[in-house]
Amino acid sequence: MLTTATSSQMQLETVLEHIFAIRRITRHDQQLLMSTLLSKEDLNEQERLQISRVFDALQRGLIKVVD
């Protein structure tokens, strides 16, 4: 189970790094993000903060939504 949690954490970090690096979120990024989050039983504080950063950046126009 630890391997799955570690893998899920790494995948989440990879997706978030990609989103912030290109300052865009594609439909594919959104699907990866959602599937990773939904596969987890619970989010830790760091993961909650990372997700909040994405929503903040979207609201402030720092990340664009593209298809």
Secondary structure, DSSP 4 states (H G I P E B T S, - for coil): -HHHHHHHHHHHHHHHHHHHHHTEE-HHHHHHHHHHHHH-S---HHHHHHHHHHHHHHHHTSSEE--
